[in-house]
Amino acid sequence: MAHILFLEWNSYANEYMKRAWTQAGDTFVSFSFDAKGRNTRFDGELTMELAKTLIEGKYDYMFSFNYFPVAAMAAKACRVRYVSWVYDSPYAQLYSETVHYETNDIRVFDRAEVEKLKAHGVTTVSYLPMATDVSYYDRIQPQNALQYRADISFIGSLYTESDMQLFHRLDALSEEDKRHLEELMQEQKKLYGQNVLEERLRVDEAFLERLQEAVPLGAYPDAFASKEWYYANFFLYRKVTAYERMDILELLAQKYDLKVYTHLEDKNIQKGKYSEGLLRALKPKVDYYNQAPYVYKNSKINLNITLRSIGSGIPLRCFDIMGCGGFLLTNYQADLFELFEPNKDFVYYTDYEDLLEKVDYYLKHDEKRERIARNGYEKVKERHTYKERLLNW
C-alpha cells in the first residue's frame, strides 16, 4: 500500500488512475497542477511548493501523466521517487537534462521513443504502454445514446486547427525548399512503421540551416533534443498527419455512414474546403469520460489514424476502443503486435486501398467483426487495465 502525491492537470485518464489506486488499496492526494498555466520547466516557486508538499506529506512517490522538470527537481531535492507516465508525442520536456536524475522513474508509451532516449544515455526511462478502465466502460449501456450510431467513427484532431499547425511558419522558405519539404512529407505519408523525416533532415545540413533561418528555434538551456527532432516532430509530422487524416476521411465520407468528432473551430470548415460528405460527417468534439465511450460502443468500426510523430507506440484511443468492446481498425504500429494479435484482437491496414477493402469487408461480415471486437475486449480486460499496470509499478 502506497501513499501518492498526484500532480493532477487536465490530462486524460485522471479518474481511471484514481480508481486504480483505490482498487489497489493505495491512497493519494491531488496537487492542482495547471500544466498550461505555469512554467513547468523552470518555475522555481513551483518547484519549492512541490518540495514543501512532498516533505510535509511523507509520500512514497509522486506521480504525473507526462513528465515535468520542475517535479523532477523537487523529487530529487526530497529524495522521493517521481513516477511519470508519458502518453504524448512529441513531448519536448522529455529532452530535458533533468531526465537523468536518479529519483526519476519515467514510463513512456512509445518503445521507439524509449530507445531514442536510451541512445542519448538516459537510464531512467522504460517502456510502459497505456491502459484502459474496462470496469468503468462496462457500466455504460450503448442504447442510452443511440445518436452516436455509425458505420465508422473517428475521434481526434484533424491537425488543421491553428493551435496545432506550425507548418505555416515555414512560409519564409524558398519555393524550391517548400517543394522539397512536400516531397519529403509525401514520401513519409506512404510509409507505415518507419519514420524517416528526422533522418532526412539530419543528413541534409544545408537544408537544415535554411530551415533554421526561416524559423529559428528558441533553445532551452536544459534541452538536448536535436534541431531535426524539433522540425520533424512539431512541424512536419503534424502536417503529414493532417494530410493523411483528410485523405482517409474524405475517401470514407464518399461511401459510408461516417462520423468524425473533432474541433469544429477549424477555419477550413467555415471556408468550405471539405467535401459535402465530410462536412456532414463532422461533429463537435466529445467528452472523454461521458461521450466518447458511447461513440466506441455504437460504432461498427472505430478508426485509429496515429499521429505520425508516434514512432511505434499504441495511442490511448486504441486501448479505450477495445476497452469499450469496440472494433478497432488502425494503421500499422509496431507495439500493437507485441500486445495483441492482428485479425484476432484488432485489424490493421497497410495503405488506403487496403483500408477501403477492410472497411467494406467488415461492414458486410458482422459476426467476424463482432468476434474480433470481443477478443480485443477480453485481452485488455485481462492484461491492460490501469489496475493491472500498477502490479508492476
C-alpha beads as a LAMMPS data file, in Angstrom:
LAMMPS data file: protein, C-alpha beads

393 atoms
392 bonds

1 atom types
1 bond types

-500.0 500.0 xlo xhi
-500.0 500.0 ylo yhi
-500.0 500.0 zlo zhi

Masses

1 110.0

Atoms # bond

1 1 1 0.000 0.000 0.000
2 1 1 1.438 3.345 -1.110
3 1 1 0.708 6.990 -0.360
4 1 1 0.997 9.083 -3.543
5 1 1 1.155 12.763 -4.419
6 1 1 -0.770 13.070 -7.690
7 1 1 0.088 16.055 -9.871
8 1 1 -3.340 16.495 -11.378
9 1 1 -3.824 18.553 -14.524
10 1 1 -6.282 18.386 -17.392
11 1 1 -4.910 15.119 -18.725
12 1 1 -6.725 12.075 -19.990
13 1 1 -7.301 9.133 -17.637
14 1 1 -7.031 11.026 -14.331
15 1 1 -10.178 9.400 -12.996
16 1 1 -9.101 5.956 -14.161
17 1 1 -5.787 6.288 -12.337
18 1 1 -7.549 7.324 -9.145
19 1 1 -9.872 4.333 -9.423
20 1 1 -6.897 2.009 -9.902
21 1 1 -5.135 3.324 -6.788
22 1 1 -8.315 2.958 -4.748
23 1 1 -8.864 -0.591 -6.031
24 1 1 -5.253 -1.437 -5.113
25 1 1 -5.672 -0.082 -1.590
26 1 1 -3.355 2.885 -2.191
27 1 1 -4.061 6.417 -1.001
28 1 1 -3.406 9.622 -2.904
29 1 1 -3.569 13.383 -2.522
30 1 1 -4.176 15.559 -5.583
31 1 1 -1.954 18.579 -6.140
32 1 1 -3.621 21.002 -8.553
33 1 1 -1.100 21.272 -11.356
34 1 1 -2.076 23.512 -14.255
35 1 1 0.437 22.331 -16.827
36 1 1 -0.500 25.137 -19.235
37 1 1 -0.670 27.988 -16.766
38 1 1 2.835 27.801 -15.288
39 1 1 6.360 27.210 -16.458
40 1 1 6.695 23.501 -15.741
41 1 1 10.292 23.545 -16.890
42 1 1 11.889 26.337 -14.849
43 1 1 9.428 27.732 -12.288
44 1 1 11.489 27.911 -9.070
45 1 1 8.473 28.895 -6.979
46 1 1 6.524 25.879 -8.224
47 1 1 9.494 23.600 -7.538
48 1 1 9.693 24.854 -3.948
49 1 1 5.949 24.433 -3.497
50 1 1 6.166 20.838 -4.660
51 1 1 9.182 20.112 -2.454
52 1 1 7.407 21.533 0.603
53 1 1 4.345 19.403 -0.144
54 1 1 6.471 16.263 -0.536
55 1 1 8.256 16.819 2.776
56 1 1 5.099 17.559 4.738
57 1 1 3.050 14.709 3.254
58 1 1 5.564 11.878 3.622
59 1 1 4.665 10.366 0.252
60 1 1 6.003 7.109 -1.130
61 1 1 6.172 8.612 -4.597
62 1 1 4.934 11.475 -6.743
63 1 1 3.040 10.733 -9.956
64 1 1 2.030 12.638 -13.070
65 1 1 0.798 11.900 -16.545
66 1 1 3.594 13.287 -18.748
67 1 1 6.932 14.435 -17.387
68 1 1 7.677 17.837 -15.807
69 1 1 11.226 19.019 -14.975
70 1 1 10.022 21.128 -12.021
71 1 1 8.582 17.956 -10.466
72 1 1 11.813 16.068 -11.127
73 1 1 13.813 18.812 -9.396
74 1 1 11.529 18.768 -6.368
75 1 1 11.661 14.972 -6.134
76 1 1 15.461 14.985 -6.380
77 1 1 15.747 17.565 -3.600
78 1 1 13.476 15.495 -1.319
79 1 1 14.869 12.086 -2.345
80 1 1 11.370 10.928 -3.366
81 1 1 10.682 8.771 -6.414
82 1 1 8.988 10.644 -9.256
83 1 1 6.911 8.345 -11.472
84 1 1 5.748 9.911 -14.727
85 1 1 3.753 8.153 -17.408
86 1 1 4.157 9.870 -20.775
87 1 1 1.415 9.432 -23.373
88 1 1 2.042 12.477 -25.573
89 1 1 4.264 12.573 -28.640
90 1 1 6.131 14.695 -29.425
91 1 1 6.930 15.637 -25.859
92 1 1 9.754 18.163 -25.668
93 1 1 10.165 18.135 -21.869
94 1 1 11.449 14.555 -22.070
95 1 1 14.513 16.050 -23.718
96 1 1 15.481 17.997 -20.598
97 1 1 18.743 17.158 -18.811
98 1 1 16.656 16.632 -15.656
99 1 1 15.576 13.224 -17.004
100 1 1 18.921 11.875 -15.797
101 1 1 18.045 12.375 -12.109
102 1 1 18.213 9.030 -10.328
103 1 1 14.933 9.703 -8.484
104 1 1 13.080 9.618 -11.816
105 1 1 11.035 6.622 -12.921
106 1 1 9.829 7.647 -16.381
107 1 1 7.434 5.356 -18.256
108 1 1 6.882 6.115 -21.967
109 1 1 4.127 4.576 -24.096
110 1 1 6.215 4.510 -27.290
111 1 1 9.000 1.927 -27.421
112 1 1 10.713 3.717 -30.309
113 1 1 10.923 6.891 -28.204
114 1 1 12.343 4.902 -25.280
115 1 1 15.105 3.538 -27.483
116 1 1 15.848 7.025 -28.809
117 1 1 16.214 8.381 -25.261
118 1 1 18.397 5.454 -24.228
119 1 1 20.654 6.241 -27.182
120 1 1 21.135 9.646 -25.547
121 1 1 22.307 7.892 -22.376
122 1 1 19.050 8.205 -20.425
123 1 1 18.818 5.317 -17.931
124 1 1 15.701 6.406 -16.025
125 1 1 13.232 5.675 -18.837
126 1 1 11.351 2.453 -19.600
127 1 1 8.544 1.282 -21.845
128 1 1 5.000 1.137 -20.485
129 1 1 2.057 1.013 -22.876
130 1 1 -1.127 2.827 -21.954
131 1 1 -4.147 1.068 -20.453
132 1 1 -7.924 1.234 -20.156
133 1 1 -10.600 1.017 -17.463
134 1 1 -12.883 -1.800 -18.559
135 1 1 -14.896 -1.803 -15.338
136 1 1 -15.839 1.846 -15.927
137 1 1 -16.843 1.193 -19.523
138 1 1 -18.842 -1.918 -18.615
139 1 1 -21.336 0.273 -16.762
140 1 1 -22.111 2.291 -19.896
141 1 1 -25.031 0.996 -21.951
142 1 1 -24.794 1.914 -25.667
143 1 1 -28.586 2.110 -26.102
144 1 1 -28.596 5.149 -23.808
145 1 1 -27.028 7.256 -26.575
146 1 1 -28.155 5.941 -29.946
147 1 1 -27.319 9.291 -31.603
148 1 1 -23.734 8.038 -31.772
149 1 1 -24.548 5.092 -34.029
150 1 1 -22.457 4.952 -37.215
151 1 1 -20.792 2.552 -39.593
152 1 1 -17.441 4.242 -38.980
153 1 1 -16.362 6.751 -36.338
154 1 1 -13.190 8.668 -35.664
155 1 1 -12.435 10.794 -32.606
156 1 1 -9.480 13.149 -32.872
157 1 1 -7.901 16.281 -34.240
158 1 1 -7.627 16.931 -37.961
159 1 1 -4.391 18.831 -37.225
160 1 1 -5.640 21.755 -39.271
161 1 1 -6.554 23.850 -36.224
162 1 1 -4.407 26.951 -35.805
163 1 1 -3.013 25.870 -32.415
164 1 1 -1.951 22.514 -33.846
165 1 1 -0.485 23.787 -37.075
166 1 1 3.042 25.225 -37.050
167 1 1 3.744 24.421 -40.670
168 1 1 2.573 27.834 -41.898
169 1 1 5.608 29.351 -40.153
170 1 1 7.741 27.778 -42.885
171 1 1 6.293 30.150 -45.492
172 1 1 9.568 32.073 -45.382
173 1 1 11.294 29.225 -47.226
174 1 1 12.003 29.470 -50.931
175 1 1 9.595 27.795 -53.350
176 1 1 12.251 25.199 -54.109
177 1 1 12.653 24.333 -50.424
178 1 1 8.878 24.163 -49.993
179 1 1 8.693 21.682 -52.853
180 1 1 11.474 19.659 -51.221
181 1 1 9.552 19.553 -47.936
182 1 1 6.417 18.498 -49.770
183 1 1 8.291 15.629 -51.418
184 1 1 9.642 14.503 -48.045
185 1 1 6.198 14.566 -46.471
186 1 1 4.591 12.698 -49.342
187 1 1 7.310 10.056 -49.032
188 1 1 6.606 9.742 -45.303
189 1 1 2.844 9.567 -45.817
190 1 1 3.247 6.355 -47.815
191 1 1 5.355 4.682 -45.101
192 1 1 3.873 2.887 -42.103
193 1 1 6.078 1.691 -39.252
194 1 1 9.076 3.727 -40.390
195 1 1 9.625 7.402 -39.571
196 1 1 12.234 8.905 -41.883
197 1 1 11.837 12.686 -41.706
198 1 1 14.210 13.277 -38.818
199 1 1 16.968 11.341 -40.565
200 1 1 16.281 13.077 -43.898
201 1 1 16.779 16.458 -42.221
202 1 1 19.837 15.346 -40.260
203 1 1 21.828 14.311 -43.332
204 1 1 20.940 17.439 -45.324
205 1 1 22.865 20.033 -43.318
206 1 1 22.438 22.851 -45.850
207 1 1 18.674 22.437 -45.921
208 1 1 18.534 22.241 -42.125
209 1 1 20.411 25.555 -41.969
210 1 1 17.826 27.147 -44.257
211 1 1 15.061 25.817 -42.011
212 1 1 16.751 27.455 -39.039
213 1 1 16.971 30.752 -40.904
214 1 1 13.274 30.610 -41.784
215 1 1 12.092 29.513 -38.336
216 1 1 14.774 29.944 -35.655
217 1 1 14.357 27.607 -32.697
218 1 1 14.420 29.077 -29.217
219 1 1 16.565 26.587 -27.331
220 1 1 16.012 25.826 -23.647
221 1 1 19.269 25.757 -21.639
222 1 1 18.485 22.238 -20.379
223 1 1 17.417 20.800 -23.751
224 1 1 19.335 18.089 -25.577
225 1 1 16.964 17.279 -28.474
226 1 1 18.412 17.902 -31.922
227 1 1 17.150 20.594 -34.265
228 1 1 15.991 17.974 -36.740
229 1 1 13.930 16.361 -33.965
230 1 1 12.047 19.624 -33.355
231 1 1 11.413 20.361 -37.035
232 1 1 10.341 16.813 -37.840
233 1 1 8.066 16.344 -34.863
234 1 1 6.448 19.743 -34.372
235 1 1 6.267 20.904 -37.991
236 1 1 6.397 18.042 -40.467
237 1 1 4.797 15.009 -38.788
238 1 1 1.770 17.093 -37.812
239 1 1 1.376 18.195 -41.418
240 1 1 1.735 14.627 -42.682
241 1 1 -0.920 13.554 -40.186
242 1 1 -3.222 16.339 -41.386
243 1 1 -2.776 15.166 -44.990
244 1 1 -3.373 11.535 -44.082
245 1 1 -6.430 12.084 -41.918
246 1 1 -8.065 14.308 -44.515
247 1 1 -7.316 11.829 -47.320
248 1 1 -8.799 8.905 -45.405
249 1 1 -11.834 10.712 -44.052
250 1 1 -12.685 12.175 -47.452
251 1 1 -12.477 8.703 -49.010
252 1 1 -14.724 7.175 -46.359
253 1 1 -17.218 10.047 -46.397
254 1 1 -17.954 9.412 -50.083
255 1 1 -19.364 5.949 -49.471
256 1 1 -20.096 5.219 -45.815
257 1 1 -22.017 6.446 -42.797
258 1 1 -19.095 8.275 -41.184
259 1 1 -18.958 10.423 -38.062
260 1 1 -15.878 12.473 -37.164
261 1 1 -15.779 14.039 -33.703
262 1 1 -13.313 16.906 -33.757
263 1 1 -12.670 20.629 -33.177
264 1 1 -15.246 22.480 -35.264
265 1 1 -13.440 25.792 -34.835
266 1 1 -11.226 24.633 -37.701
267 1 1 -11.263 27.576 -40.162
268 1 1 -11.218 25.219 -43.154
269 1 1 -14.728 24.116 -42.224
270 1 1 -16.063 27.648 -42.484
271 1 1 -14.195 28.186 -45.736
272 1 1 -15.866 25.150 -47.288
273 1 1 -12.611 23.395 -48.142
274 1 1 -14.048 19.961 -47.412
275 1 1 -16.456 17.898 -49.484
276 1 1 -20.166 17.941 -48.681
277 1 1 -19.897 14.354 -47.464
278 1 1 -17.161 15.144 -44.975
279 1 1 -18.889 18.313 -43.819
280 1 1 -21.950 16.200 -42.990
281 1 1 -19.731 13.755 -41.090
282 1 1 -18.106 16.401 -38.887
283 1 1 -19.469 16.543 -35.335
284 1 1 -18.449 18.528 -32.238
285 1 1 -15.670 17.023 -30.128
286 1 1 -16.877 14.656 -27.418
287 1 1 -16.080 14.463 -23.719
288 1 1 -13.539 11.757 -22.922
289 1 1 -15.425 10.176 -19.998
290 1 1 -19.082 10.820 -20.716
291 1 1 -19.470 10.737 -24.502
292 1 1 -16.514 9.005 -26.187
293 1 1 -17.421 5.578 -24.716
294 1 1 -20.854 5.802 -26.346
295 1 1 -19.189 6.512 -29.686
296 1 1 -16.940 3.464 -29.374
297 1 1 -19.811 1.215 -28.303
298 1 1 -22.239 2.391 -31.003
299 1 1 -19.867 2.344 -33.996
300 1 1 -19.429 -0.726 -36.147
301 1 1 -15.850 0.330 -36.946
302 1 1 -13.709 2.610 -34.781
303 1 1 -10.846 4.118 -36.710
304 1 1 -7.391 4.972 -35.391
305 1 1 -5.113 7.151 -37.535
306 1 1 -1.989 7.665 -35.450
307 1 1 -0.187 10.989 -35.171
308 1 1 2.960 10.374 -37.212
309 1 1 5.373 11.558 -34.506
310 1 1 4.440 8.400 -32.554
311 1 1 7.138 6.048 -33.759
312 1 1 5.819 2.652 -32.662
313 1 1 3.513 3.299 -29.689
314 1 1 -0.143 2.428 -29.255
315 1 1 -2.297 5.549 -28.883
316 1 1 -4.580 5.685 -25.843
317 1 1 -7.509 5.756 -28.268
318 1 1 -6.821 2.119 -29.236
319 1 1 -6.991 0.852 -25.651
320 1 1 -10.199 2.769 -24.991
321 1 1 -11.850 1.438 -28.151
322 1 1 -11.071 -2.151 -27.177
323 1 1 -11.951 -1.477 -23.528
324 1 1 -15.425 -0.459 -24.696
325 1 1 -15.782 -3.629 -26.752
326 1 1 -15.430 -1.691 -29.989
327 1 1 -13.946 -2.966 -33.229
328 1 1 -10.544 -1.338 -33.869
329 1 1 -9.269 -0.655 -37.384
330 1 1 -5.892 1.069 -37.250
331 1 1 -2.779 1.912 -39.202
332 1 1 0.301 -0.222 -38.541
333 1 1 2.021 0.468 -35.199
334 1 1 4.772 -1.960 -34.201
335 1 1 3.953 -2.016 -30.466
336 1 1 0.444 -3.322 -31.204
337 1 1 1.945 -6.589 -32.405
338 1 1 3.721 -7.147 -29.089
339 1 1 0.497 -7.000 -27.075
340 1 1 -2.239 -8.062 -29.474
341 1 1 -2.812 -10.453 -32.344
342 1 1 -3.811 -8.922 -35.693
343 1 1 -7.053 -10.154 -37.249
344 1 1 -7.928 -11.692 -33.905
345 1 1 -7.913 -8.741 -31.463
346 1 1 -7.788 -5.869 -33.970
347 1 1 -7.375 -5.226 -37.694
348 1 1 -4.783 -3.004 -39.351
349 1 1 -4.425 -1.522 -42.835
350 1 1 -1.290 -1.037 -44.902
351 1 1 -2.430 1.679 -47.331
352 1 1 -5.569 3.492 -48.447
353 1 1 -6.684 0.713 -50.793
354 1 1 -6.270 -1.880 -48.062
355 1 1 -8.206 0.349 -45.661
356 1 1 -11.176 0.626 -48.018
357 1 1 -11.180 -3.113 -48.689
358 1 1 -11.197 -3.920 -44.983
359 1 1 -13.885 -1.377 -44.181
360 1 1 -16.084 -2.877 -46.873
361 1 1 -15.367 -6.439 -45.753
362 1 1 -16.005 -5.972 -42.053
363 1 1 -19.143 -3.925 -42.566
364 1 1 -20.514 -6.879 -44.530
365 1 1 -19.382 -9.540 -42.030
366 1 1 -20.969 -8.676 -38.708
367 1 1 -20.110 -11.946 -36.982
368 1 1 -16.374 -11.732 -37.764
369 1 1 -16.237 -8.063 -36.816
370 1 1 -18.037 -8.649 -33.519
371 1 1 -15.822 -11.642 -32.681
372 1 1 -12.665 -9.579 -33.171
373 1 1 -14.100 -6.771 -31.039
374 1 1 -14.916 -9.286 -28.296
375 1 1 -11.402 -10.763 -28.417
376 1 1 -9.833 -7.320 -28.103
377 1 1 -12.114 -6.528 -25.179
378 1 1 -11.205 -9.747 -23.353
379 1 1 -7.491 -9.163 -23.937
380 1 1 -7.449 -5.635 -22.494
381 1 1 -9.720 -6.673 -19.626
382 1 1 -7.256 -9.393 -18.634
383 1 1 -3.927 -7.666 -19.258
384 1 1 -4.175 -3.950 -19.943
385 1 1 -6.157 -2.159 -17.250
386 1 1 -4.766 0.599 -15.032
387 1 1 -5.064 -1.722 -12.055
388 1 1 -3.014 -4.322 -13.910
389 1 1 -0.324 -1.755 -14.713
390 1 1 0.050 -0.923 -11.004
391 1 1 1.076 -4.511 -10.257
392 1 1 4.471 -3.762 -11.811
393 1 1 4.833 -0.198 -10.546

Bonds

1 1 1 2
2 1 2 3
3 1 3 4
4 1 4 5
5 1 5 6
6 1 6 7
7 1 7 8
8 1 8 9
9 1 9 10
10 1 10 11
11 1 11 12
12 1 12 13
13 1 13 14
14 1 14 15
15 1 15 16
16 1 16 17
17 1 17 18
18 1 18 19
19 1 19 20
20 1 20 21
21 1 21 22
22 1 22 23
23 1 23 24
24 1 24 25
25 1 25 26
26 1 26 27
27 1 27 28
28 1 28 29
29 1 29 30
30 1 30 31
31 1 31 32
32 1 32 33
33 1 33 34
34 1 34 35
35 1 35 36
36 1 36 37
37 1 37 38
38 1 38 39
39 1 39 40
40 1 40 41
41 1 41 42
42 1 42 43
43 1 43 44
44 1 44 45
45 1 45 46
46 1 46 47
47 1 47 48
48 1 48 49
49 1 49 50
50 1 50 51
51 1 51 52
52 1 52 53
53 1 53 54
54 1 54 55
55 1 55 56
56 1 56 57
57 1 57 58
58 1 58 59
59 1 59 60
60 1 60 61
61 1 61 62
62 1 62 63
63 1 63 64
64 1 64 65
65 1 65 66
66 1 66 67
67 1 67 68
68 1 68 69
69 1 69 70
70 1 70 71
71 1 71 72
72 1 72 73
73 1 73 74
74 1 74 75
75 1 75 76
76 1 76 77
77 1 77 78
78 1 78 79
79 1 79 80
80 1 80 81
81 1 81 82
82 1 82 83
83 1 83 84
84 1 84 85
85 1 85 86
86 1 86 87
87 1 87 88
88 1 88 89
89 1 89 90
90 1 90 91
91 1 91 92
92 1 92 93
93 1 93 94
94 1 94 95
95 1 95 96
96 1 96 97
97 1 97 98
98 1 98 99
99 1 99 100
100 1 100 101
101 1 101 102
102 1 102 103
103 1 103 104
104 1 104 105
105 1 105 106
106 1 106 107
107 1 107 108
108 1 108 109
109 1 109 110
110 1 110 111
111 1 111 112
112 1 112 113
113 1 113 114
114 1 114 115
115 1 115 116
116 1 116 117
117 1 117 118
118 1 118 119
119 1 119 120
120 1 120 121
121 1 121 122
122 1 122 123
123 1 123 124
124 1 124 125
125 1 125 126
126 1 126 127
127 1 127 128
128 1 128 129
129 1 129 130
130 1 130 131
131 1 131 132
132 1 132 133
133 1 133 134
134 1 134 135
135 1 135 136
136 1 136 137
137 1 137 138
138 1 138 139
139 1 139 140
140 1 140 141
141 1 141 142
142 1 142 143
143 1 143 144
144 1 144 145
145 1 145 146
146 1 146 147
147 1 147 148
148 1 148 149
149 1 149 150
150 1 150 151
151 1 151 152
152 1 152 153
153 1 153 154
154 1 154 155
155 1 155 156
156 1 156 157
157 1 157 158
158 1 158 159
159 1 159 160
160 1 160 161
161 1 161 162
162 1 162 163
163 1 163 164
164 1 164 165
165 1 165 166
166 1 166 167
167 1 167 168
168 1 168 169
169 1 169 170
170 1 170 171
171 1 171 172
172 1 172 173
173 1 173 174
174 1 174 175
175 1 175 176
176 1 176 177
177 1 177 178
178 1 178 179
179 1 179 180
180 1 180 181
181 1 181 182
182 1 182 183
183 1 183 184
184 1 184 185
185 1 185 186
186 1 186 187
187 1 187 188
188 1 188 189
189 1 189 190
190 1 190 191
191 1 191 192
192 1 192 193
193 1 193 194
194 1 194 195
195 1 195 196
196 1 196 197
197 1 197 198
198 1 198 199
199 1 199 200
200 1 200 201
201 1 201 202
202 1 202 203
203 1 203 204
204 1 204 205
205 1 205 206
206 1 206 207
207 1 207 208
208 1 208 209
209 1 209 210
210 1 210 211
211 1 211 212
212 1 212 213
213 1 213 214
214 1 214 215
215 1 215 216
216 1 216 217
217 1 217 218
218 1 218 219
219 1 219 220
220 1 220 221
221 1 221 222
222 1 222 223
223 1 223 224
224 1 224 225
225 1 225 226
226 1 226 227
227 1 227 228
228 1 228 229
229 1 229 230
230 1 230 231
231 1 231 232
232 1 232 233
233 1 233 234
234 1 234 235
235 1 235 236
236 1 236 237
237 1 237 238
238 1 238 239
239 1 239 240
240 1 240 241
241 1 241 242
242 1 242 243
243 1 243 244
244 1 244 245
245 1 245 246
246 1 246 247
247 1 247 248
248 1 248 249
249 1 249 250
250 1 250 251
251 1 251 252
252 1 252 253
253 1 253 254
254 1 254 255
255 1 255 256
256 1 256 257
257 1 257 258
258 1 258 259
259 1 259 260
260 1 260 261
261 1 261 262
262 1 262 263
263 1 263 264
264 1 264 265
265 1 265 266
266 1 266 267
267 1 267 268
268 1 268 269
269 1 269 270
270 1 270 271
271 1 271 272
272 1 272 273
273 1 273 274
274 1 274 275
275 1 275 276
276 1 276 277
277 1 277 278
278 1 278 279
279 1 279 280
280 1 280 281
281 1 281 282
282 1 282 283
283 1 283 284
284 1 284 285
285 1 285 286
286 1 286 287
287 1 287 288
288 1 288 289
289 1 289 290
290 1 290 291
291 1 291 292
292 1 292 293
293 1 293 294
294 1 294 295
295 1 295 296
296 1 296 297
297 1 297 298
298 1 298 299
299 1 299 300
300 1 300 301
301 1 301 302
302 1 302 303
303 1 303 304
304 1 304 305
305 1 305 306
306 1 306 307
307 1 307 308
308 1 308 309
309 1 309 310
310 1 310 311
311 1 311 312
312 1 312 313
313 1 313 314
314 1 314 315
315 1 315 316
316 1 316 317
317 1 317 318
318 1 318 319
319 1 319 320
320 1 320 321
321 1 321 322
322 1 322 323
323 1 323 324
324 1 324 325
325 1 325 326
326 1 326 327
327 1 327 328
328 1 328 329
329 1 329 330
330 1 330 331
331 1 331 332
332 1 332 333
333 1 333 334
334 1 334 335
335 1 335 336
336 1 336 337
337 1 337 338
338 1 338 339
339 1 339 340
340 1 340 341
341 1 341 342
342 1 342 343
343 1 343 344
344 1 344 345
345 1 345 346
346 1 346 347
347 1 347 348
348 1 348 349
349 1 349 350
350 1 350 351
351 1 351 352
352 1 352 353
353 1 353 354
354 1 354 355
355 1 355 356
356 1 356 357
357 1 357 358
358 1 358 359
359 1 359 360
360 1 360 361
361 1 361 362
362 1 362 363
363 1 363 364
364 1 364 365
365 1 365 366
366 1 366 367
367 1 367 368
368 1 368 369
369 1 369 370
370 1 370 371
371 1 371 372
372 1 372 373
373 1 373 374
374 1 374 375
375 1 375 376
376 1 376 377
377 1 377 378
378 1 378 379
379 1 379 380
380 1 380 381
381 1 381 382
382 1 382 383
383 1 383 384
384 1 384 385
385 1 385 386
386 1 386 387
387 1 387 388
388 1 388 389
389 1 389 390
390 1 390 391
391 1 391 392
392 1 392 393
